[in-house]
Amino acid sequence: MSDPVFLITGASSGIGAETARQAAEAGYRLVLGARSVDRLEALASELGGAERAIAVRCDVIEWDDQQKLAVAALEAFGGIDVVFANAGFGAPRGFLESDPDHWRSMVLTNVYGCALTIRACIPALKESRGHLLLTGSVAGRRALPGSLYSCTKWAVTAMGEAARLELNGTGIRVTLIEPGMVATPFFDNVPTSGALQAEDVARAVLWAVGQPPHVGVNELLVRPTEQQT
Ligand SMILES: NC(=O)c1ccc[n+]([C@@H]2O[C@H](COP(=O)([O-])OP(=O)(O)OC[C@H]3O[C@@H](n4cnc5c(N)ncnc54)[C@H](OP(=O)(O)O)[C@@H]3O)[C@@H](O)[C@H]2O)c1
């Protein structure tokens, strides 16, 4: 049997890139999607080159790109076993902060983009009886003052449960990963203490994926020990 295939959106940086590294270590072949092709290509080559990892430009808000990502996985590796819908970004808190164009882009990326990844990958996941993971957030479990970002992650929380309910009986497992603060370029000023590292979240992802097929880990909320809320 050939090695299983792990597709990640938002694989060019942070949690997605570290998950790719740990998945490669665990024996998966990788399909790496994001907009920054140069970074994806560098990562694909670090993970062993075209036999082991492919880089595919994918803007998650574009349905064509999402379909091409799934097709590229099938053409290169013949199937998809794990899908990690992880692409996303934030905005300053406050309903008078940021600007409407940034908001539109964030809502489309975090919510619509996540839904498009699910849509594009369900057929392959049904075939493999695979695993779907979504990156939510602790901010998708409690509202943050003035945070439209938090609202997008509440939507992702709902999407995880909606997908689980729809896919129940197909053999597909669904896991919502809900990190607290993680030291990644998500922040303009990356936190230097009191935060998780991307590797910590990646370990949680790999743990959920590594459970036996009859064990569905539906939610994993992982905070830095020092984070109160
Ligand atoms: N850091 C935290 O504290 C934290 C906490 C909870 C949840 N999260 C969530 O974790 C996920 C990953 O974030 P991170 O912390 O790893 O931040 P990051 O290092 O900034 O990574 C974000 C990733 O999303 C990709 N992305 C953004 N817009 C995209 C688009 N339209 N199409 C495709 N890819 C896109 C970026 O790639 P390109 O720019 O190359 O496209 C990048 O690979 C996000 O969903 C974020 O909301 C983060």
The ligand as a MOL file (V3000), in Angstrom:
LIG
                    3D

  0  0  0     0  0            999 V3000
M  V30 BEGIN CTAB
M  V30 COUNTS 48 52 0 0 0
M  V30 BEGIN ATOM
M  V30 1 N -1.9940 32.1660 15.6560 0
M  V30 2 C -3.0030 32.0790 16.4920 0
M  V30 3 O -2.9650 32.5600 17.6490 0
M  V30 4 C -4.2510 31.3380 16.0860 0
M  V30 5 C -5.1450 30.9600 17.0830 0
M  V30 6 C -6.3010 30.2830 16.7360 0
M  V30 7 C -6.5490 29.9650 15.4180 0
M  V30 8 N -5.6570 30.3570 14.4590 0 CHG=1
M  V30 9 C -5.9730 30.0050 13.0720 0
M  V30 10 O -4.9610 29.1530 12.5970 0
M  V30 11 C -4.9570 29.1850 11.1720 0
M  V30 12 C -3.5190 29.3100 10.6910 0
M  V30 13 O -2.9930 30.5390 11.1610 0
M  V30 14 P -1.5100 30.6730 11.6730 0
M  V30 15 O -1.5610 31.0930 13.0880 0
M  V30 16 O -0.7030 29.5130 11.2770 0 CHG=-1
M  V30 17 O -1.0930 32.0040 10.8550 0
M  V30 18 P -0.1140 32.2260 9.6150 0
M  V30 19 O 1.2410 31.7520 9.9360 0
M  V30 20 O -0.3050 33.6520 9.2320 0
M  V30 21 O -0.7200 31.2730 8.4820 0
M  V30 22 C -1.9010 31.6000 7.7930 0
M  V30 23 C -1.9530 30.7340 6.5420 0
M  V30 24 O -3.2020 30.9770 5.8690 0
M  V30 25 C -2.9120 31.1810 4.4910 0
M  V30 26 N -3.9440 31.9840 3.8560 0
M  V30 27 C -4.4230 33.1940 4.2340 0
M  V30 28 N -5.3430 33.6040 3.3320 0
M  V30 29 C -5.4260 32.6460 2.3770 0
M  V30 30 C -6.1750 32.4960 1.1800 0
M  V30 31 N -7.0700 33.4120 0.7740 0
M  V30 32 N -6.0080 31.3730 0.4550 0
M  V30 33 C -5.1280 30.4420 0.8440 0
M  V30 34 N -4.3820 30.5270 1.9500 0
M  V30 35 C -4.5270 31.6190 2.7090 0
M  V30 36 C -1.5350 31.8510 4.4840 0
M  V30 37 O -0.8970 31.5940 3.2360 0
M  V30 38 P -0.7180 32.6420 2.0440 0
M  V30 39 O -0.6590 34.0240 2.6340 0
M  V30 40 O 0.5290 32.1630 1.4040 0
M  V30 41 O -1.9220 32.4160 1.1780 0
M  V30 42 C -0.8260 31.0570 5.5750 0
M  V30 43 O -0.3160 29.8560 5.0610 0
M  V30 44 C -5.8660 30.3420 10.7760 0
M  V30 45 O -7.1260 29.8150 10.3940 0
M  V30 46 C -5.9980 31.1320 12.0620 0
M  V30 47 O -7.2130 31.8580 12.1160 0
M  V30 48 C -4.5130 31.0230 14.7580 0
M  V30 END ATOM
M  V30 BEGIN BOND
M  V30 1 1 1 2
M  V30 2 2 2 3
M  V30 3 1 2 4
M  V30 4 1 4 5
M  V30 5 2 4 48
M  V30 6 2 5 6
M  V30 7 1 6 7
M  V30 8 2 7 8
M  V30 9 1 8 9
M  V30 10 1 8 48
M  V30 11 1 9 10
M  V30 12 1 9 46
M  V30 13 1 10 11
M  V30 14 1 11 12
M  V30 15 1 11 44
M  V30 16 1 12 13
M  V30 17 1 13 14
M  V30 18 2 14 15
M  V30 19 1 14 16
M  V30 20 1 14 17
M  V30 21 1 17 18
M  V30 22 2 18 19
M  V30 23 1 18 20
M  V30 24 1 18 21
M  V30 25 1 21 22
M  V30 26 1 22 23
M  V30 27 1 23 24
M  V30 28 1 23 42
M  V30 29 1 24 25
M  V30 30 1 25 26
M  V30 31 1 25 36
M  V30 32 1 26 27
M  V30 33 1 26 35
M  V30 34 2 27 28
M  V30 35 1 28 29
M  V30 36 1 29 30
M  V30 37 2 29 35
M  V30 38 1 30 31
M  V30 39 2 30 32
M  V30 40 1 32 33
M  V30 41 2 33 34
M  V30 42 1 34 35
M  V30 43 1 36 37
M  V30 44 1 36 42
M  V30 45 1 37 38
M  V30 46 2 38 39
M  V30 47 1 38 40
M  V30 48 1 38 41
M  V30 49 1 42 43
M  V30 50 1 44 45
M  V30 51 1 44 46
M  V30 52 1 46 47
M  V30 END BOND
M  V30 END CTAB
M  END
